[in-house]
Amino acid sequence: MSISESHQVHAQLDQLTHALDSGTFIQVRRLLNSLPASDVAHVIESSPPKTRAIIWPFIDQERSGEVLAYLSDDIQSQFLLAMDTEAVVSLTEGLETDDIADILQQLPDRVIKEVLQLMDKQDRQRVEHVLAYSKDTAGGLMNTDVITVRPQTPLDVVLRYLRRHDELPEMTDNLIVVNRSDEYVGLLSLSKVLVSDPSVTVREIMITDIEAIPASMNDSEVAKLFERNDWVSAPVVNAEGKLIGRITIDDVVDIIREDADHSLMSLAGLDEDEDTFSPVLKTAPRRAMWLGVNLLTAFLASAVINLFEVTLDKVVALAILMPIVASMGGVAGSQTLTVVIRGIALGQVSKSNSNWLINKEFLVGIINGICWSIIVAIGTVLWFDDYLIGAIIAAAMIINLITAALAGAIIPIIFHKMKIDPALAGSVALTTVTDVTGFVSFLGLATLFYF
């Protein structure tokens, strides 16, 4: 999209918002159906539930499926559950197979069966083929709309075959070469087809060093392959090596975005499909559970502080300085945790290099601990005119910053090995470790030297 086109879309979006606010619904319908489907989906996702209910009926029926495909799973589900079976079938007409499968997966199994029964035989078989695989695998991500050729076919025959199509499937950069058993053999670049001698065969110019993606491969691994190899599309094969579909870059971009959303939202204990404008009664329970987990860790930290009640009563300055130690440890640990989780997500952290990474973070913790403990100690002495409390807080800070660095590196690695999402559970575990270590080291040293 050019800059001028982008400005035009933003202007149309502003007009749509104004029309909704003023209640001129004829203009709303006209504007909605002049915008690209992705922009209409953006408008819906940026609107409160009541406004969404107003917008949806104004979208032309032949465009509603395309718009729905751009919406998040949570909002898709809201619209789909309000439709009857015939409406869902009508909505999916003309959509890509993978988009239809994604939409149907938001419905109860009973409704999915009813929708499939109303589809024509060819569409039903294609969708069932994708639905047979989990949504977060290459098989669940693929599209069955592919063009295949045989190795022995001359290029002039391939060109005539292509011209018989009204249009090629979107993102077609390669034709997929298969044998008579439909087993994947290689790829034939369309650019090579156009510039090569028409008399040569597919076998002479096809690419054979690119392996097909197994249908069982996790979608995050698929995204890494696309990123690493700069692919536009890639073939997908079943366990027997037979071609069953292909994955295109537009679907991979969705996976990358979803993974980024997952990492960001999980740090706060939220679902990546969390709807910004979801109703209060739906949002509150989702957040309550994670707040409960955090409350338990807070009680643990409070119980540790309570052990040093006598010390706090005698040396009031400790209560004032105590949050500094815990806060510095929390920030240092979060920095390490974020870096390591990112490395795990990118596939950079493995058994062979994890010890080096832990040692590196340990040394970083020592350096930062020494530097900042000196600064805090000087500030404490100037504030309270007490050299002993300055030394105590300096020692506690060194201990906590080293512990935070080690915990920030080790916790996500351990969780990853245990098949627990480190982005979801890591921050709570880290906060507990840094709070408890900070309070025990600071108040424990104070108790030791003051009493």
N, C-alpha and C positions, 0 to 999 in steps of 0.2 A: 504494500500500500504506500503511495506517495504521500509527501507532507500535505499537499493540498487536499487529497482524499481523506487523510486523517482529520484535518480541520473540518471538512464537510461532515464527517461522521459525528464529531463532537458537537457540531452545531445542531445536527438532527437530534442527538440525544438531549441537548438542552431544550429544544422545541418540544420533544416528547414529554419531558418532565413538566414543562410549563402547561402543556395541554392536559396532562393528568391532574395537575393542581387546579386548573380552571374548569375542569369537567367537560371539555369539548371533545367528546369521545369519537366523533367522526374523524377529527384530525388525528386522534390517537391511533385509530385503525390504519389510516393512511401512512402515518409515520412508521408504525411498527412493521408494516409490510414493505416498506422501502429500505429498511435497514438490513444489513447482512445478518444471517441467523446468529452468528457469534455475538454481535452487538445487542441483539434482542435478548439473548441469554444473559448478557452482562446487565442489562436493565432490570431483568427479573431478579437476578441475584442481589442487586443493589437496592431492592425495594422491600419494605415490610410486608408481612403475609397478606394483609387486606388489599394492598395495592397489587400484589401478584395475582390475587383472585380476580381483580378487575382486568388486568392486562391479558391474561391467558386466553379468554374467549375471543379477543380481538385479533388474534393471530390466525391467518388463513390456514385452513385444515391441511392443505398440501405442504405447508412449511412447518407445521407444528412438530413433526418428528425430527426434522433437522435442528430446530431450536432445542428440543428436549435433549438431543445428543450432546449439546454443549453444556448442559446444566450439571451441577454436582449431584452425586448419588442421592443425597438427602432430599433435595428439591425435586428431582426426578420422581422419587418415591411418593412424595406428596401429591403430585399431579396424577401419576399413574393409578394410585389406589382409589382415586375419585372417578375413574373411567370404567366403562363396561368393556367386555372382551372385544366386541366388534370395533369399538373406538381405538383400542390398542393396536389391533391388526391394521386398521386404516392408517394409523399414525406411523407405523413402521414401513409402509410401502415406499420403495425407492431408496431406503437407507442401506449403507454398507452392512455386511453380515456381522462384523464385530460390533458395530454400533447397536444393531438389533439385539444381539446377545447381551450387551451391557444393560440395555433398557429392560429386557425381560428379567434379568437377575434381580431387579428391584421388586419383583412381584412374588406373591406366594406360589408354591409349586403347583397348586391346583389351577391357578389362573394361567401359569406358563403353559401347562398342558392344553388348556382350552384355546389359547392363542395359537399354539403350534398346529392344532387340528384345523383351524380356520385358514391357515396359510396354504398356498399351492405347494405341490409336492417338492419341487426343486428348491424353493426358498426354505421350506421346512427342513429338508435334509442338510442344507448348508448351515442353518442356525443350530440344529441339533449337533452337528459336527463340532462347532465352537463351544456349545454349552457342555459338551462332554469333558472339557478341560476346566480346571480351576481358573477363576478370573485373573489371578495374579501369576499366571504362567504364560509362556509364549503361545501355547495352544489357545488360551482364552483371549489373547491379544490379537491373534492373526485374523486376516481376511481371506476368505476362500476364493475371491475373485482374482485368478491368476491366468497368465497366458504362457503356455508351455510349447516347446518345440523339441524335435528329435535331433540327435547328433549328426545323422547322415543326411539331413535335409539341406539342399542348396539355398543360398541366401535369396535368390530371386523368388523361390517358392515361399520363403518366409515373408518377403515384402508383399507378395500377392495376398497371402493369408492375413497380414495385418490390415491391408486396405479393405478387406471384407468387413472389418469391424466399424461400426458407426463411431465409436470412440474407444480409447484405451483406458483401462483402469487407472485411477489417479495414482500419482507417484510412480509410474512405470518407467524405471530407468534401465531395467534389464528384463530380458525374457528368460524364463527358467528352463533349463535343458534337462529332460528326463528320458529314461529308456522305455522300452515297451512295457515294463512292469511298473511304470510310474515312479521309479527310484530316482532320486536326485543325482544328477551327473555334474552340472556346472551352471554357469550363467553366461548369457549372451548379451553384451552391451548394445543398447539401441544405437549409440553413436558409432559403434563398430559396424553395425548392419548398414548404416547410411553411407559410410566412406569406403567400405570394402568391395572387392570385385564380386558381383552378383553370382558368379559361377562357383565360388568356393563354398564349401560346406560349413555348417555350424561347428562341426568338430574342429575345424582348422583354426577358428578364431575365438572359440569360447574360453571362458575363464574357469579353471578347474581347481585353483588353490584357495577358494573361499568355501569354507564348510557351512553347511546348512545349520540352522538353529534347532535343537531338539524341542519338541512340543512341551516337554516337562520342565524346561529351564525357567527359573524364576524371572519375573518381569524386570527386576532391578538389574539382574545380570545381563538381560537383553539390552537394557538401556546403556550399560557400560560398554558392550560390544559395539553398539551404534556410535557412541561417542568416540571410542578408541579408533574405529575404522572409517569414520565419516560416511557411513552408509546412508542411502536414501530409502532402500528397501532391502529385505533379506528373506530367503526362503525358510519355511518351517517344515520339518519332517517328523514322522512318527517313529516309534521304537524300531520299526523294520526298515527305516531309511526312505520310506515313500513320501513324496511331496503331498502335503495336505493344505498348504496355504502360504501366505507371506505376511510379513510385518512391515509397516511403512513408518517413516520418520514422524508423521503427525501424531501417531499413537504413542511413539516413544517420548515425544515432547510432553505428552500428558502424564506419562509415568514419571518423568523427571520432575515435573511440577508437583505431582502428588507426593513423591518422596521428600521433596523440599518442604511441602506443607506438613507432612507427617513429622519430620524432624523438628520443625518449629513448634507445632502444636503439642507434640509429645513432651517437650520440655516443660510445658505447663499442665501436663496430664490431660490434654484434650484430644478429641478425635480429629483427624485431618479433614473429615467431612463436616466439621462443625459449621453450622450456618450462622453467619453474622447476624441475620435478622430472624432467627428462630424464636418461637414464642417463649415467654417467661417460664411457663410450666414444663417446657421441654428442656430448656437450658439449665435450670436450677438443679434437677436431679443429676444431670451429667457431670456438673462441676462439684456437687456435694460429696461424691465418693472420694475424689482426690483430695478435697479439703479435709475429709476425715482421716486419710492416711497421713497428711501433713500434721494434723492435730496430734496424732499419736507420737510422731517424732518430736513435736514441740513439748509434749508431756515428759518424754524421756530426757530432753535437755533440761527441763525445769527440775526434774528429779535429781539430776546431777548437781545443779546449783543448790538445791535444798540440802545436800550433804555438807555444804560449807556455810550453813546458816550462821554459825557462831563467828566464823572468820569475817563474813560480810557485816555482821553487827559491830565488830570491833574496828574494822578498817573500811570506812564508808567509801573511800576513794576507789576501792575494788569494784563496787557496783557501778561507778561512773565509767571506769575504764574497760570493764568486762566486754561490752559490745564491740569494742575496737578489735580485740583479738579474734572473736568469732567472725566478724565481718570481713577482715582481711583474709582469713582462711577460706571463707566462702567464695570470695571473688577469685582468689588464686586457684582454688580447686575448679571453679566453673570454667576458667580459661583453659585449663588442661583438659577437662572433660569435653568441652566443645571441640577442641582440636582433635582429640582421639576419636570421638564419635564421627566426626567428618572423615577421618582417615579410614575408619571401619566401613562407612557408607561408600567410600570410593574404592574399597577393596585394597587399600594400601597397607593396612595393618595385618600381619600374619604371625604365625608362631616363630618364624625365623627372625623377625625384626622387633618383636614386642619387648624383649629384654632391653634392647638398645634404647627403645623409646622410653621405657620406664626409668632407666638410668639417666637419660637426658633430662627428664622432668624432675628427677631427684636433685640433680645438680642445679637446675633452674630454681628449685625450691630453696636450696641452701643459699644461693647468691641473693635472691630477693629477700629471704628471711633475714640474712645478716644486714643487708642495706637498710631495709625498712625498720628493723628492730632498733638500730642505732638512732634513726630519726625519731621514732616513737619514744624511745627511752629519754632522749634529750628533751622532747616536748613535755613528757611526764614529770621529769625532775624540775623543769622551770615552772610547771603548773602547781605541783604539790610540795615542792622543796623537800623531796624524799628520794635519796639515791637508791635505797633498797627497793622501793616499788618500781622505780625506773628499770632496775636490773631484772626484776621479776617479770615485768611485762615484756621486756626484750627477749628473755629466754623463752617465755610462753609463745611469743610470736614466731620465733625461729622454729620451735617444735611444731606449731600448727601449720605454718606455711610449707614445711617439708612434708608433713602428713597430708595436707591438702593436695600437693603436687602428686604424691604417690597414689593417693586415693583416686584423684581425677584420671590417672592413667590406668590403674589396675581395675577399678570397678567396671568401666564399660567393656574391657577385654574379658573379664570373668562373665559378665552378663551375656555377652555375645556368644561365648562358648556354651553357656547354659540355655541358649536359644531364647533369652529374655531381651526384649527391646531395650538397649541402653539409653536411648533418647527418652523413653517413657519412665524408666525406673531409676536411671542414673542420678538425676538431680536430687531426688529425695534421699537416696542413700548417701550421696556426697554431703548434703547439708547436715544430715545426722552425724556423720563422722567428724566434720569440721567443727560443728557446734560442741559436741561432747568433748573432743580433744582440746579445743580452745578453752572451755570452762574448766576441765580437769587440770590441765597444765597450769593455767593462770592461778586458779584458786588453790590448787594443790601446793604449788610452790609458795604461795602467800602463807598458807597454813604452816608449812614447814619452817619458814624463816621468821614468821611473826610470833609463833607460839612454841 
